[in-house]
Amino acid sequence: MKNFLLFVMLLMSIYSCKNDQGRVQFLDTTETSEEVVFRPVDITYPEAYVDSSEVTDYNGVSVVDPYRWLEYDSPSTAYWVQQQQSITGQYFANNPFKQALTTRLTKLWNYERYGSPQRHGDYYYQTYNSGLQNQDAIYRKVRMNDPLELVLDPNTFSTDGTTTLGTYAFSQDNTLLAYQISEGGSDWKKIRVLDLTRGKVLEDTLSGVKFSGISWYKDGFFYSRYERPDESALLSASNEFHQVYYHQVGTTQAEDELIFADRMNPKRNIYTATSSDERFLVLNVVESTSGNAVYFQDLAAEEEGFTPMVETFEHDFELVGNQNDRLLFKTNHKAANNRLIQVSSKNPEERYWDEVLPASKDVLQEVHLMGGKIVAVYIHDASHEVRIFDLKGELQKILELPIGSVSNFSGSAEDSEAFFSFTSFTEAPSIYRLNLNELTANPISTPTTDFDASAYQTEQIWYESYDGTSVPMFVIHKKDLELDGTNPTLLYGYGGFDISILPKYNRTGLNLFPVFLENGGVCAVANIRGGGEFGSDWHKAGTQKLKQNVFDDFQAAAEYLIANKYTSSERLAIYGRSNGGLLVGACMTQRPDLFGVAIPAVGVLDMLRYHQFTIGWAWATDYGRSDDPEMLDYLLSYSPVHSVSAERYPATLITTADHDDRVVPAHSYKFAAAVQANQKADEPVLIRIDANTGHGAGKPTAKRIDEAADVLSFIFYNMEHPIVY
């Protein structure tokens, strides 16, 4: 019966388009070497079938879901996708800015990029990209000044760069490298093993791996996997029964030993970590994106089995390392801004915990044991600060760094040197060497880009949200910018899952900021509630029945930029990815008058059904669920798919990818169909559906450049803003 209905729907969708195929025409647009004449773009959208019979009962509340059919892998969905891709492809093929922006972005991306060196045995290992390679490759060298020797090149995994390298880990004796591979951007991974002494990839191939680390122990490693669903549902089926296995190198996956499984709770994930000395195996068990239970096993002890340390899910615990038989954890237990505690493996009960670094007014984001020191990364007013302590928790030094963010710390508890990456909104990542004897940090690798960072300034302002809460926002622009209300402005936000949005050169993943700034634009990053910039209280203030705070903070940021003459509504674009896509979708449906352009990218847009797909059930701590009677009305109040009505919406470019199994593309499909059907303004509503890519991680450079050129050309054309190239 379902197949028959889908066939009827396919016929109806074809009939709706057969007399006037989807087309795009830039009306009366002329281009000369000096100017572009802006005219409305005439677009005929394929009419999406509206199935008013699709009604779901939520505890007595009936909700119509007219585009539910776009969730299914069916001929009618495939035809609709094909039509949308054709329209969007025509639009950008005719956009007068696309080629010039592609050329400029290619030049901006074309610079040498180094990762932080990692010391393993006789070698320093680090990633390197010559500029326009689709993927970073792994190299090594004996001394820091030696030439690089290629170890593993993911650019050879596929011809188009869409098979990518994920997490990797070195064995304790530094002879083997286990690494994850993703195909087409999917969260599903394979694990392979490289013999570093012979440069040979071994036959070991592990599949069904998803949301897993690689934790070495002796001649094998622990990892997590699901039972792989049918191929037809691989990218959409709910992920259940995460299990931990041990794989011994040189054996088949069928021989792997099951280490831990919870048969009573299918919607729990289990992550493993081994201490650097391989004495302890720690299991982190999670039900959502916040809070975890902790179990550990002393692998050197005769007794087998796991010892519980925490069995509830109220707080976060992250293993930092161990000192002999004592484990160190970063936690927000009794510390909204996090603290460092020490737990005895002999007496792991809470009453025996020792505090090493107490909570402070700044958020403790990262902790590392390096060179006999504790290296801690704090968030101070949405920017990073690195503080070095002795092992007793006494502060020894605060590193002097500009406003920016650090990442990719590497080093061991024994080495006297460590490395990290530093970046800002206008400066590409530099690699620093940290001398742990002298407590000094100096750059050893500074990239040369085609962007003049010295011409721009970053200011941090604080504005008031609707409920009076003070919220920080970074604003980046040319030093001589005139505040006359005419500047094109790009406002970026996220606001969820305790994730902090800090200064970073490629903040959007598409390198949008440099081009925007060069064209007289303003870039703004609002550190709204729901994120982790000010600890767990800031995060919780933007979750569940407080989620509207996130949207209010973002809209208040937009109003501040307009009131203070940075820009106007017509010249303000908003952009966000994933949970940030939800942010943009909710704000454009709540306040369509406030924005000129909206870019909801790979967004969570159907808040009633998000938990039905892949790992969506794990987001309930932030969102709540529609099967909870207390949350249904609240979710309906802002769910973008359900908030669309006949309205004058801003120019909208929805982006998604056909292999996105994190936030499945059906979210974007349904939202696009609804907004296109209800758009009462002349502004276009397009959906850009990338092929052979996923949620974003590991996307090839070429595809990033193409997507960025589309996003920027869409923004500038719909703002009627000429570009300088």
C-alpha positions in Angstrom: 0.0 0.0 0.0 2.8 2.4 0.9 4.6 1.8 -2.4 1.3 2.5 -4.3 0.8 5.8 -2.4 4.4 6.8 -3.2 3.9 6.0 -6.9 0.7 8.2 -6.9 2.7 11.0 -5.2 5.4 10.7 -7.8 2.8 11.1 -10.6 1.3 14.1 -8.9 4.7 15.8 -8.4 5.5 15.2 -12.0 2.2 16.5 -13.1 2.6 19.6 -11.1 5.8 20.4 -12.9 5.3 19.0 -16.4 3.9 22.3 -17.9 6.5 24.5 -16.4 9.7 22.8 -15.4 11.7 24.3 -12.5 13.7 27.2 -14.0 15.8 30.1 -12.9 16.2 33.4 -14.7 18.1 36.4 -13.6 15.7 39.0 -15.1 17.3 41.9 -17.0 20.6 41.3 -15.3 23.5 42.8 -17.2 27.1 42.5 -16.3 29.9 44.8 -17.4 33.5 45.1 -16.2 32.4 47.8 -13.9 29.0 47.0 -12.5 26.2 44.5 -12.0 22.6 45.6 -12.4 20.6 43.8 -9.7 17.1 42.6 -10.7 14.7 40.1 -9.1 15.4 36.5 -9.9 12.4 34.6 -11.4 12.2 31.1 -10.0 9.6 28.5 -10.6 9.7 25.9 -7.9 8.5 22.3 -8.3 5.2 22.0 -6.5 5.6 19.6 -3.6 2.7 17.2 -2.9 0.8 18.2 0.2 -0.4 15.1 2.1 -3.0 16.5 4.5 -3.9 12.9 5.5 -0.6 12.5 7.3 -1.6 13.3 10.9 0.2 12.2 14.0 -1.4 12.0 17.4 0.9 13.3 20.2 -0.9 12.5 23.4 -4.2 13.7 22.1 -2.8 16.6 20.0 -3.1 16.0 16.3 -0.4 17.5 14.1 -0.5 17.4 10.4 2.8 16.5 8.7 2.1 17.2 5.0 5.7 16.6 3.8 6.4 13.4 5.7 6.8 11.7 2.4 10.1 13.5 2.0 11.6 11.5 4.8 11.4 8.3 2.7 13.9 7.0 0.2 11.4 6.8 -2.6 11.0 7.7 -6.3 8.9 10.8 -5.5 11.6 12.1 -3.0 14.3 11.4 -5.5 12.4 13.3 -8.2 11.8 16.3 -5.9 15.5 16.3 -5.0 16.5 16.2 -8.6 14.2 19.2 -9.4 15.6 21.2 -6.5 19.2 20.4 -7.5 18.4 21.6 -11.0 16.9 24.9 -9.9 19.7 25.6 -7.4 22.4 24.6 -10.0 20.9 27.0 -12.6 20.7 29.8 -10.0 24.4 29.6 -9.2 25.5 29.0 -12.8 23.9 32.3 -13.7 24.9 34.2 -10.6 27.3 36.9 -11.7 29.4 36.7 -8.6 30.0 32.9 -8.4 33.1 32.7 -10.6 35.0 35.6 -9.1 34.2 34.4 -5.6 35.4 30.9 -6.4 38.7 32.3 -7.7 39.2 34.4 -4.6 38.3 31.6 -2.2 40.7 29.3 -4.0 43.5 31.8 -3.4 42.6 32.2 0.2 42.5 28.5 0.9 45.9 28.0 -0.9 48.3 28.2 2.0 50.4 25.6 3.8 48.7 24.2 6.9 50.4 22.2 9.6 49.0 20.4 12.5 50.5 20.2 16.0 53.5 17.8 16.1 53.0 14.7 18.2 56.1 12.8 19.6 55.9 9.0 19.2 59.1 7.1 19.5 61.9 8.4 17.3 59.5 10.7 15.3 57.5 13.8 15.4 54.2 13.1 13.5 52.0 15.9 12.2 49.4 16.6 9.5 50.2 18.8 6.5 48.3 20.2 3.6 50.1 22.0 0.8 47.1 24.3 0.3 44.4 22.9 -2.0 44.6 19.2 -1.2 41.2 17.9 -0.3 42.5 16.2 2.9 45.3 16.7 5.3 47.9 13.9 5.2 50.1 12.5 8.0 53.8 13.0 7.9 56.8 12.4 10.2 60.3 13.6 10.8 63.1 12.8 13.2 64.0 16.4 14.1 61.8 19.4 13.9 63.8 21.0 11.1 64.0 17.8 9.0 62.0 17.4 5.8 58.6 15.7 6.1 58.2 12.0 5.2 54.8 10.9 4.1 53.1 8.3 6.4 49.4 8.2 5.3 47.7 10.2 2.6 43.9 10.2 2.7 43.9 12.0 -0.7 44.5 8.5 -2.2 41.5 7.0 -0.5 39.1 8.2 -3.3 39.4 10.1 -6.5 37.1 13.0 -5.4 38.4 13.3 -1.8 35.1 12.3 -0.2 36.6 9.3 1.7 38.3 10.9 4.7 40.6 10.2 7.6 39.0 10.3 11.0 40.3 9.7 14.5 43.7 7.9 14.7 45.9 6.5 17.6 49.4 5.2 18.0 50.2 1.9 19.8 52.2 2.1 23.0 55.4 0.8 21.2 54.8 3.3 18.4 54.9 0.6 15.7 51.3 0.7 14.7 48.8 3.3 13.8 45.0 2.5 13.9 42.9 5.0 12.0 39.2 5.5 11.1 37.9 6.1 7.5 34.6 7.7 6.6 33.1 7.3 3.1 30.9 10.1 1.7 30.9 12.1 4.9 28.9 9.5 6.8 29.3 9.0 10.6 29.8 5.3 9.9 33.5 4.4 10.0 35.9 1.7 9.2 39.1 1.1 11.2 42.3 0.1 9.5 45.8 -0.5 10.9 49.1 0.8 9.4 52.4 -0.9 10.2 54.7 2.2 10.7 57.9 0.2 10.5 57.1 -1.3 7.0 54.7 1.4 5.8 52.2 -1.3 5.0 48.4 -1.3 5.7 47.5 -4.5 7.4 44.5 -6.7 6.5 42.6 -5.7 9.7 39.3 -4.0 8.7 36.6 -3.2 11.2 33.2 -2.0 10.1 30.0 -0.9 11.8 32.0 1.6 13.8 30.3 4.8 14.9 30.9 7.4 17.6 34.0 5.6 18.7 37.6 6.3 19.8 40.5 4.0 19.5 42.0 3.0 22.9 45.2 0.9 22.6 46.1 -1.9 25.0 49.0 -4.2 24.4 48.7 -5.6 20.8 45.2 -4.4 20.1 42.6 -1.7 21.0 39.2 -1.1 22.4 36.5 0.5 20.2 32.7 1.0 20.0 30.3 -0.1 17.4 26.6 -0.7 16.6 25.1 -3.6 14.7 25.0 -2.3 11.2 21.4 -1.7 9.9 20.1 -2.7 6.5 21.7 -0.7 3.7 18.4 0.8 2.8 18.2 2.4 6.2 21.9 2.9 6.8 21.8 6.8 6.8 18.5 7.2 8.7 17.8 4.3 11.1 17.9 4.9 14.8 21.3 3.9 16.3 20.8 1.5 19.2 22.8 -0.9 21.4 26.3 0.6 21.3 28.8 -2.0 22.4 32.6 -2.1 23.3 34.9 -4.6 21.7 38.6 -5.5 21.9 40.4 -6.1 18.6 43.7 -7.9 18.6 45.8 -6.8 15.6 46.1 -9.6 13.0 42.7 -11.2 13.7 39.4 -10.8 12.0 36.6 -8.7 13.4 34.5 -11.8 13.9 37.1 -12.8 16.6 36.8 -9.5 18.5 36.0 -9.9 22.2 32.9 -8.2 23.5 33.9 -6.2 26.5 30.8 -4.3 27.5 27.2 -4.2 26.4 24.0 -2.9 28.0 21.1 -5.0 26.8 18.5 -3.2 28.9 19.1 0.3 27.6 19.4 0.5 23.8 19.8 4.3 23.7 23.0 4.5 25.6 26.4 5.0 24.1 29.7 3.8 25.5 33.0 5.4 24.9 36.4 4.0 26.0 39.7 5.6 27.1 42.9 3.9 28.3 45.4 5.8 30.4 48.7 6.7 28.7 50.4 3.9 30.7 47.6 1.5 29.6 47.0 0.5 33.2 43.3 1.7 33.3 40.4 1.2 30.9 37.7 3.8 31.6 34.1 3.5 30.2 32.0 6.6 29.8 28.4 5.7 29.4 26.0 8.4 28.1 22.3 8.8 27.5 22.5 12.2 25.8 25.0 14.9 25.0 25.3 16.0 28.7 26.2 13.9 31.7 27.9 10.5 31.8 28.3 7.5 34.1 31.9 6.3 34.7 33.2 2.8 35.2 36.9 1.7 35.2 39.0 -1.4 35.2 42.5 -1.8 36.5 44.0 -3.8 33.6 47.1 -4.7 35.8 45.0 -6.3 38.5 44.1 -10.0 38.6 40.4 -9.4 39.1 38.4 -8.7 36.0 35.2 -6.6 35.8 34.5 -2.9 36.0 34.3 -0.8 39.1 31.6 1.9 39.2 32.7 5.4 40.0 29.6 7.3 39.0 26.3 5.6 37.9 24.1 8.6 37.3 24.0 11.0 34.3 23.7 14.3 36.1 27.3 15.6 35.5 30.1 15.3 33.1 33.4 13.5 33.8 36.3 13.4 31.4 39.5 11.4 32.0 42.6 13.5 32.0 45.1 10.8 33.0 46.5 9.0 36.0 49.2 9.3 38.5 50.0 5.7 39.5 46.7 4.3 41.0 44.9 7.7 41.1 42.7 8.9 38.2 42.2 12.5 37.3 38.9 13.8 35.9 37.7 17.1 34.7 34.1 17.5 35.9 31.2 19.9 36.5 30.1 18.0 39.5 29.6 20.7 42.2 31.3 23.1 39.8 29.3 24.8 37.0 32.6 26.0 35.5 34.4 22.7 35.9 37.1 21.6 38.3 39.9 18.9 38.3 39.5 16.1 40.8 41.7 13.1 41.8 40.0 9.7 42.4 41.6 6.7 44.1 41.1 3.5 42.2 41.1 1.7 45.5 38.4 3.9 47.0 36.5 5.6 44.1 33.5 6.8 46.2 32.8 10.5 46.2 33.7 11.1 49.8 37.3 10.2 48.9 37.7 12.5 45.9 40.4 15.1 46.2 40.2 18.5 44.5 43.3 19.5 42.5 42.0 22.5 40.6 39.0 24.2 42.1 36.3 25.9 40.1 36.9 29.5 39.2 34.9 32.3 37.5 36.3 31.2 34.2 35.4 27.9 32.5 38.0 25.1 32.7 37.7 23.6 29.2 40.7 21.4 28.8 43.3 19.8 31.1 46.5 18.0 30.1 49.3 16.2 32.0 52.5 17.3 30.3 56.1 17.4 31.4 55.3 17.0 35.1 52.9 19.9 34.9 49.1 20.4 34.6 48.4 22.5 31.5 44.9 23.9 31.7 42.9 25.8 29.1 40.3 28.3 30.5 37.6 30.3 28.7 37.9 33.9 29.8 35.1 36.1 28.3 34.8 33.8 25.3 38.5 33.7 24.6 41.1 31.1 25.6 43.7 31.5 28.4 46.4 28.9 29.1 47.5 28.4 32.7 50.2 26.1 34.0 50.1 24.4 37.4 52.3 22.0 39.3 50.9 18.6 40.0 49.6 19.8 43.4 47.5 22.5 41.7 49.7 25.5 42.4 49.6 28.1 39.6 53.0 28.7 38.0 52.3 30.8 35.0 49.7 32.2 32.7 50.8 32.2 29.0 50.6 35.6 27.3 48.5 35.1 24.1 46.4 37.5 22.1 42.6 37.2 22.0 41.9 33.9 20.3 41.6 30.2 20.8 44.0 27.3 21.2 43.5 23.6 20.2 45.3 20.4 19.5 47.6 20.2 22.5 50.0 17.3 22.2 52.7 16.1 24.6 53.2 13.5 27.2 53.6 13.4 30.9 57.3 12.7 30.5 58.4 15.1 27.8 59.6 18.6 28.6 58.0 20.0 25.4 54.5 20.2 24.1 52.8 21.8 21.1 49.5 23.5 20.4 47.7 25.5 17.7 46.6 29.2 18.2 44.2 31.1 16.0 41.9 34.1 15.9 39.1 35.4 13.7 41.6 37.0 11.2 44.7 34.9 11.7 45.1 31.3 10.4 46.4 28.7 12.9 50.0 29.0 14.0 51.8 26.2 15.8 53.4 27.0 19.1 56.1 25.0 21.0 55.6 25.0 24.8 58.8 24.6 26.9 57.7 23.1 30.1 61.0 23.7 31.9 61.1 27.4 31.2 57.3 27.8 30.9 57.6 29.7 27.6 55.6 29.4 24.4 56.9 30.5 21.0 55.5 30.1 17.4 57.4 27.6 15.3 55.1 27.7 12.3 53.1 30.7 11.1 51.1 30.4 7.9 51.3 32.9 5.1 47.9 33.6 3.7 46.6 36.0 1.0 44.6 37.9 3.6 45.8 41.1 5.3 44.8 40.6 8.9 46.4 43.9 9.9 43.7 45.8 8.1 40.9 44.6 10.4 40.0 44.8 14.1 38.1 42.5 16.5 36.1 44.1 19.3 34.0 42.4 21.9 30.8 44.2 22.9 28.2 43.2 25.4 24.5 43.7 24.6 21.3 43.1 26.5 18.9 40.3 25.6 15.2 40.5 25.9 15.1 39.3 29.5 18.0 41.7 30.5 20.7 39.1 30.3 24.1 40.5 29.2 25.5 38.6 26.2 28.9 39.0 24.6 29.4 39.4 20.9 32.6 39.6 18.8 32.4 42.1 15.9 35.1 42.1 13.2 35.5 44.7 10.5 37.9 47.1 8.8 39.7 49.5 11.1 38.3 52.5 9.3 34.7 51.2 9.0 32.0 53.9 8.8 29.0 53.1 10.9 26.3 54.4 8.6 23.9 51.4 8.6 24.7 50.2 5.1 27.4 47.6 5.7 26.7 44.1 4.7 26.8 42.0 7.9 27.1 38.3 8.6 25.8 37.2 12.0 26.9 33.7 13.2 25.7 31.7 16.1 25.2 28.2 17.6 23.8 28.2 21.1 23.6 24.6 22.1 25.1 21.4 23.7 27.5 23.2 25.9 29.7 24.1 22.8 31.7 27.3 23.0 32.0 29.4 19.9 35.4 31.0 20.3 37.7 33.1 18.0 38.8 30.9 15.1 40.0 31.8 11.6 37.7 29.4 9.7 34.8 29.8 12.1 32.1 28.6 9.7 34.2 25.8 8.2 33.8 27.6 4.8 36.3 30.5 5.3 33.5 33.0 4.7 34.8 35.8 7.0 37.9 36.9 5.0 35.8 37.5 1.8 33.1 39.2 3.7 35.5 41.5 5.4 37.4 42.3 2.2 34.1 43.5 0.6 33.4 46.1 3.3 31.4 43.7 5.4 31.0 43.1 9.1 31.3 39.7 10.7 29.7 39.1 14.1 29.7 36.1 16.4 27.2 36.1 19.2 28.1 33.9 22.3 24.4 33.2 23.1 23.0 31.0 25.8 23.0 27.3 25.3 26.7 27.3 24.6 29.5 26.6 27.1 31.3 29.9 27.2 30.2 30.6 30.8 29.8 27.0 32.1 26.9 24.6 32.6 24.6 27.3 34.0 24.9 29.2 30.7 24.3 26.0 28.8 21.2 25.0 30.8 19.7 28.5 30.3 19.3 27.6 26.7 17.9 24.1 26.9 14.4 22.5 26.9 11.8 25.0 28.1 14.4 27.7 28.1 15.4 27.2 24.4 13.7 30.4 23.4 16.4 32.3 25.3 18.8 31.1 22.5 16.6 32.6 19.8 16.0 35.8 21.8 19.7 36.3 22.4 20.4 36.0 18.6 17.6 38.3 17.6 18.7 40.8 20.2 22.2 40.6 18.7 20.7 41.5 15.3 18.8 44.4 16.8 22.0 45.7 18.4 23.9 45.6 15.1 21.1 47.5 13.4 20.5 50.1 16.2 24.2 50.8 16.4 24.5 51.5 12.6 26.6 48.5 11.7 24.0 47.5 9.2 20.3 47.3 8.4 17.7 44.5 8.3 18.0 44.4 4.5 21.8 44.0 4.7 21.9 41.5 7.5 22.6 37.8 6.8 22.3 35.1 9.5 24.2 31.8 9.3 24.4 28.7 11.5 25.2 25.0 11.1 23.5 21.9 12.7 22.0 23.2 16.0 23.0 26.6 14.5 20.8 25.7 11.5 17.9 25.3 14.0 18.8 28.7 15.4 18.6 30.3 11.9 15.4 28.4 11.0 13.6 29.5 14.2 14.7 33.1 14.0 13.7 33.6 10.4 10.3 32.1 11.0 9.8 34.1 14.2 11.2 37.4 12.9 11.3 37.3 9.1 11.3 41.2 9.1 14.6 41.3 10.9 16.9 39.7 8.3 17.7 40.1 4.6 19.3 36.7 4.1 19.1 33.4 6.1 21.4 30.4 5.7 20.2 27.5 7.8 22.9 24.9 7.2 22.5 21.1 7.9 19.9 22.2 10.4 17.7 20.4 13.0 14.4 21.7 11.7 11.7 19.2 12.6 11.6 19.3 16.4 8.8 16.8 16.7 10.6 14.0 14.9 14.3 14.7 15.2 14.7 11.8 17.8 13.4 9.3 15.3 16.6 9.3 13.2 20.1 8.0 13.7 21.6 9.6 16.9 18.9 12.2 17.3 17.6 10.6 20.5 20.8 11.7 22.2 19.9 15.4 21.8 16.9 15.2 24.1 18.8 16.7 27.1 19.0 20.0 25.1 15.7 19.9 23.3 13.2 17.6 25.1 11.0 15.3 23.1 7.5 15.5 21.5 6.4 12.3 23.2 6.7 14.2 26.5 3.3 16.0 27.0 5.0 18.8 28.9 7.4 19.5 26.0 5.1 19.1 22.9 3.6 22.6 22.9 6.9 24.2 23.6 8.6 22.4 20.7 5.7 23.3 18.4 6.1 26.9 19.3 9.5 27.2 17.6 10.0 24.1 15.4 10.9 25.7 12.1 9.1 23.1 9.9 5.9 23.7 11.9 6.2 27.5 12.2 6.1 28.3 8.5 3.1 30.3 7.4 2.2 32.6 4.5 4.9 35.2 5.1 7.5 37.5 3.5 10.6 35.5 4.3 14.1 36.7 3.7 16.2 35.3 0.8 16.9 31.8 2.1 19.5 29.2 1.1 19.0 25.9 3.0 22.0 23.6 2.8 22.2 19.9 3.4 24.0 16.8 2.1 22.8 13.4 0.9 25.1 11.4 3.2 24.4 13.4 6.3 23.5 10.8 8.9 23.9 13.1 11.8 21.1 15.5 10.9 19.3 13.7 8.2 18.5 15.7 5.1 14.8 15.2 5.5 14.9 18.1 8.0 16.0 20.4 5.3 13.8 18.9 2.6 10.6 19.4 4.6 11.6 23.0 5.6 12.4 23.9 2.0 9.1 22.6 0.7 7.2 24.5 3.4 9.0 27.8 2.9 8.8 27.7 -0.9 5.1 27.0 -0.7 4.5 29.9 1.6 6.9 32.6 0.4 5.0 35.8 -0.3 8.1 37.9 -1.1 10.2 38.1 -4.3 13.2 36.8 -2.4 14.4 33.3 -3.5 14.1 30.2 -1.3 16.6 27.5 -2.5 17.9 24.3 -1.1 21.5 23.2 -1.9 21.9 19.5 -1.6 25.5 18.4 -1.7 26.3 15.0 -3.1 28.6 12.4 -1.5 29.2 14.4 1.6 27.9 14.4 5.2 27.4 16.7 8.1 30.6 18.5 7.5 33.6 16.8 9.1 36.2 15.9 6.5 34.5 17.6 3.6 37.0 18.0 0.8 38.6 21.4 0.2 37.2 21.6 -3.3 33.6 21.1 -2.0 34.1 23.6 0.8 35.2 26.2 -1.7 32.3 25.5 -4.0 29.8 25.7 -1.1 31.4 28.9 0.2 31.2 30.5 -3.2 27.5 29.6 -3.4 26.8 31.0 0.0 28.7 34.2 -0.5 27.3 34.9 -4.0 23.8 34.3 -2.7 24.3 36.7 0.2 25.9 39.5 -1.8 23.5 39.3 -4.8 20.4 39.4 -2.5 21.9 42.3 -0.5 22.5 44.0 -3.9 26.1 44.5 -2.8 28.8 44.6 -5.5 32.0 42.6 -4.8 35.4 44.1 -5.2 37.0 41.3 -7.3 
